[in-house]
Amino acid sequence: MPRLIHRLLKITGIALATLVVVIAGLVAYVTISGNSAADERESIIAVTVAPGQVVTIGDRQIHVRTFGDIAKPTVLLLHGFSAEGGFSWGPLPELLADSCHVLVPDMLGFGHSERVTEPGLHYTHTGRASRMAALLVRLGVDGPVDVVGTSFGGGVAAELALSHPNQVRRLVLIDAQIYELGGGIFQFLGSVPLGIGRALSWYGQGGGSIERERGAAQARCESGGHCPESEDLQKQFSLRLVRGTATALHAMSKTPTDAQVPRDLRLIRSPTLVIWGERDNLIPVSDGERLSNDLSQALLATVEGAGHNPYLDRPEVVAKLVEEFFLDRKD
């Protein structure tokens, strides 16, 4: 019996050692191939090909596009966690432009804005909110504006309403990431050192293919959502290939959370509309219900048949909800 136990332990040890070698090999392969792909494919210099205006806020370059008549009420759109930045809003800026002056910035590290490759305050919610407040001043926007934030950008929008209340009149939060600002397992994986986190950041945001994106867009189109032109989809996808994107995303994952959200949600005094896709499988509708209850002045609207990005799944419905909420300018 002792000989049998010894033999089993030996076999188990060999199996575990083999498993460790295999896992180490897979990690090495993913790390090397991901970093190599990022180094090879990230060839676009963001600010030199930007279609909108590039302004310096503090010591960083921020890209912003504008839509609609400057004489109309201003709306600031804050995008989600996407390398494509403000271009991920799809048709919403154009839909709102009939009634609003729409500002669509790319937050730092996204879209055509500068890629900062070191972690720091600039990548926190506090830092992003302050930079957006400074952007409004830099653009000469007079008086409080209406703010729309989605997913990750919803947390920044709420932070902006808390830290700069005089600049925010009304607030719309769409499937907002409020209660898990840290990013959970995704932030942990993205922050792993030795090049592993950078490679995983590449696979998460820069990897993939345009064919896969076309397939996803076609599926959304067939279900009644936004149908982008092939050229627009290609331009949007190219923003994943901006030089420094993978390293910037890695730096974001290494940046500690710094925000008043969700701790001080009840201090937000801006009337708020919470919009949620009823089929959101990333941030559940229950978070939207909780958010509308935690805010002092909030309404909740769910969008039937929509997922995490209702402004893409049901753009006309979302645009109408936003316009009706903002056009009631009694406050």
Buried (B, 14 or more C-beta within 10 A) or exposed (E): EEEEEEEEEEEEEEEEEEEEEEEEEEBEEBBEBBBEBBBEBBEBEBBEEBEBEBBEBBEBBBBBBBBBEEEBBBBBBBBBBBBBBBBBBBBBBBBBBEBBBBBBBBBBBBBBBBBBBEBBEBBBBBBBBBBBBBBBEBBEBEEBBBBBBBBBBBBBBBBBBBBBBEBBBBBBBBBBBBBEBEBEEBBEBBBBEEBBBBBBBBBBBBBBEBEEBBEEBEEBEEEBBBBBEEEEBEBBBBBBBBBBBBBBBBBBBBBEBBBBBBEEBEEBBBBBBBBBBEBBEEBEBEBBBBBBEBBEBBBBBBBEBBBBBBBBBBBEBBBEBBBEBBEEEEE
